[in-house]
């Protein structure tokens, strides 16, 4: 009986916290999960490009030395 009551309290608290996070994220304009994933992919591609350019520049410098 005590376990059931504790479980109900935990579910209620978790629901209130989830609702609060949802309301706060909507008011400050946090992106949807699709936008976040798309942004992370874009940043990964940019990082890959910068890394490749850096490696190519480093190899070019090694060849000149």
PLY file of the C-alpha trace (Angstrom):
ply
format ascii 1.0
element vertex 65
property float x
property float y
property float z
element edge 64
property int vertex1
property int vertex2
end_header
0.00 0.00 0.00
2.79 2.42 0.90
4.65 1.55 -2.31
1.56 2.32 -4.43
1.12 5.68 -2.73
4.80 6.53 -3.22
4.59 5.53 -6.90
1.54 7.77 -7.41
3.37 10.69 -5.77
6.41 10.16 -8.00
4.22 10.04 -11.12
2.42 13.25 -10.11
5.69 15.08 -9.39
7.24 13.87 -12.67
4.14 14.98 -14.59
4.25 18.45 -13.02
7.97 18.77 -13.83
7.43 17.61 -17.42
4.58 20.08 -17.86
6.73 22.88 -16.42
9.60 22.10 -18.78
7.18 22.03 -21.71
5.65 25.39 -20.79
9.04 27.03 -20.23
10.45 25.67 -23.48
7.45 26.96 -25.41
7.67 30.45 -23.91
11.38 30.90 -24.61
11.12 29.43 -28.10
13.18 26.28 -27.79
13.30 24.41 -31.07
11.54 21.14 -31.72
13.61 17.98 -31.57
13.78 17.85 -35.39
15.32 21.33 -35.49
17.84 20.39 -32.82
18.85 17.21 -34.64
19.12 19.10 -37.94
21.27 21.75 -36.28
23.58 19.12 -34.77
23.98 17.45 -38.18
24.82 20.81 -39.76
27.39 21.57 -37.06
28.95 18.11 -37.48
29.28 18.69 -41.23
30.84 22.11 -40.61
33.27 20.58 -38.11
34.17 17.88 -40.62
34.88 20.50 -43.30
37.00 22.62 -40.95
38.93 19.55 -39.78
39.63 18.49 -43.36
40.81 21.99 -44.25
43.01 22.10 -41.16
44.58 18.74 -41.97
45.17 19.77 -45.59
46.77 23.03 -44.43
48.95 21.15 -41.96
50.06 18.68 -44.63
50.79 21.58 -46.97
52.93 23.24 -44.32
54.81 20.00 -43.70
55.58 19.64 -47.41
56.99 23.18 -47.60
59.29 22.59 -44.62
0 1
1 2
2 3
3 4
4 5
5 6
6 7
7 8
8 9
9 10
10 11
11 12
12 13
13 14
14 15
15 16
16 17
17 18
18 19
19 20
20 21
21 22
22 23
23 24
24 25
25 26
26 27
27 28
28 29
29 30
30 31
31 32
32 33
33 34
34 35
35 36
36 37
37 38
38 39
39 40
40 41
41 42
42 43
43 44
44 45
45 46
46 47
47 48
48 49
49 50
50 51
51 52
52 53
53 54
54 55
55 56
56 57
57 58
58 59
59 60
60 61
61 62
62 63
63 64
